[in-house]
Amino acid sequence: MQPAPPPWILQARRELGNRIRDARMEADLTQEKLAEIAGVDRTTIQNAEGGKVDPKFSLLLRLARALRVPLRDLMP
């Protein structure tokens, strides 16, 4: 079993999720539509926005491209 991540990692996950959600809302997209454009499942978007996972770099690239924002805009 993996040890729990330190609090600063959990905070960074939440901030990343908030930035993804904010960019999605700014683009006027639902989670379903963003998932479709990015080629992932809606639950992947839901988990990323909720700060429940450490998204892979490839997912972050897909999301930035789908949202038409620079990757750095999503990073905490």
C-alpha atoms as a printed R data frame, in Angstrom:
   type eleno elety resid chain resno       x      y       z
1  ATOM     1    CA   MET     A     1   0.000  0.000   0.000
2  ATOM     2    CA   GLN     A     2   1.275  3.458  -0.939
3  ATOM     3    CA   PRO     A     3   1.788  6.037   1.812
4  ATOM     4    CA   ALA     A     4  -0.513  9.041   1.719
5  ATOM     5    CA   PRO     A     5   0.889 11.971  -0.271
6  ATOM     6    CA   PRO     A     6   2.112 14.965   1.725
7  ATOM     7    CA   PRO     A     7  -0.320 17.872   2.172
8  ATOM     8    CA   TRP     A     8   1.470 20.088  -0.361
9  ATOM     9    CA   ILE     A     9   0.921 17.431  -3.068
10 ATOM    10    CA   LEU     A    10  -2.774 17.231  -2.196
11 ATOM    11    CA   GLN     A    11  -3.019 21.029  -2.371
12 ATOM    12    CA   ALA     A    12  -1.288 21.064  -5.774
13 ATOM    13    CA   ARG     A    13  -3.726 18.424  -7.062
14 ATOM    14    CA   ARG     A    14  -6.670 20.551  -5.934
15 ATOM    15    CA   GLU     A    15  -5.199 23.664  -7.564
16 ATOM    16    CA   LEU     A    16  -4.553 21.782 -10.811
17 ATOM    17    CA   GLY     A    17  -8.130 20.472 -10.753
18 ATOM    18    CA   ASN     A    18  -9.482 23.969 -10.163
19 ATOM    19    CA   ARG     A    19  -7.473 25.323 -13.088
20 ATOM    20    CA   ILE     A    20  -8.686 22.558 -15.386
21 ATOM    21    CA   ARG     A    21 -12.298 23.200 -14.316
22 ATOM    22    CA   ASP     A    22 -11.943 26.967 -14.721
23 ATOM    23    CA   ALA     A    23 -10.438 26.581 -18.213
24 ATOM    24    CA   ARG     A    24 -13.214 24.144 -19.160
25 ATOM    25    CA   MET     A    25 -15.897 26.521 -17.969
26 ATOM    26    CA   GLU     A    26 -14.202 29.460 -19.733
27 ATOM    27    CA   ALA     A    27 -14.301 27.368 -22.921
28 ATOM    28    CA   ASP     A    28 -18.015 26.695 -22.238
29 ATOM    29    CA   LEU     A    29 -17.514 22.911 -22.283
30 ATOM    30    CA   THR     A    30 -19.134 20.197 -20.220
31 ATOM    31    CA   GLN     A    31 -16.988 17.463 -18.728
32 ATOM    32    CA   GLU     A    32 -18.464 15.121 -21.312
33 ATOM    33    CA   LYS     A    33 -17.561 17.390 -24.242
34 ATOM    34    CA   LEU     A    34 -14.024 18.003 -22.953
35 ATOM    35    CA   ALA     A    35 -13.573 14.257 -22.514
36 ATOM    36    CA   GLU     A    36 -14.752 13.670 -26.078
37 ATOM    37    CA   ILE     A    37 -12.392 16.298 -27.524
38 ATOM    38    CA   ALA     A    38  -9.447 15.065 -25.437
39 ATOM    39    CA   GLY     A    39 -10.171 11.414 -26.219
40 ATOM    40    CA   VAL     A    40 -10.615 10.295 -22.615
41 ATOM    41    CA   ASP     A    41 -13.438  9.108 -20.385
42 ATOM    42    CA   ARG     A    42 -15.586 11.619 -18.520
43 ATOM    43    CA   THR     A    43 -14.565 10.085 -15.198
44 ATOM    44    CA   THR     A    44 -10.961 10.935 -16.071
45 ATOM    45    CA   ILE     A    45 -11.958 14.591 -16.316
46 ATOM    46    CA   GLN     A    46 -14.026 14.327 -13.141
47 ATOM    47    CA   ASN     A    47 -11.119 12.795 -11.201
48 ATOM    48    CA   ALA     A    48  -8.622 15.353 -12.511
49 ATOM    49    CA   GLU     A    49 -10.904 18.286 -11.654
50 ATOM    50    CA   GLY     A    50 -11.596 16.811  -8.236
51 ATOM    51    CA   GLY     A    51  -7.891 16.523  -7.438
52 ATOM    52    CA   LYS     A    52  -8.275 12.795  -6.862
53 ATOM    53    CA   VAL     A    53  -5.412 11.686  -9.117
54 ATOM    54    CA   ASP     A    54  -1.956 12.631 -10.281
55 ATOM    55    CA   PRO     A    55  -2.671 13.092 -13.997
56 ATOM    56    CA   LYS     A    56  -0.118 11.739 -16.424
57 ATOM    57    CA   PHE     A    57   1.775 14.271 -18.481
58 ATOM    58    CA   SER     A    58   0.105 12.957 -21.633
59 ATOM    59    CA   LEU     A    59  -3.333 13.698 -20.135
60 ATOM    60    CA   LEU     A    60  -2.279 17.229 -19.237
61 ATOM    61    CA   LEU     A    61  -1.088 17.741 -22.815
62 ATOM    62    CA   ARG     A    62  -4.394 16.434 -24.182
63 ATOM    63    CA   LEU     A    63  -6.391 18.692 -21.882
64 ATOM    64    CA   ALA     A    64  -4.344 21.786 -22.663
65 ATOM    65    CA   ARG     A    65  -4.757 21.145 -26.373
66 ATOM    66    CA   ALA     A    66  -8.490 20.450 -26.068
67 ATOM    67    CA   LEU     A    67  -8.952 23.587 -23.969
68 ATOM    68    CA   ARG     A    68  -6.724 25.620 -26.301
69 ATOM    69    CA   VAL     A    69  -4.600 26.919 -23.441
70 ATOM    70    CA   PRO     A    70  -0.853 26.683 -22.828
71 ATOM    71    CA   LEU     A    71   0.041 23.815 -20.521
72 ATOM    72    CA   ARG     A    72   1.614 26.297 -18.103
73 ATOM    73    CA   ASP     A    73  -1.826 27.855 -17.546
74 ATOM    74    CA   LEU     A    74  -3.033 24.614 -15.995
75 ATOM    75    CA   MET     A    75  -0.066 24.130 -13.691
76 ATOM    76    CA   PRO     A    76  -0.271 25.263 -10.066
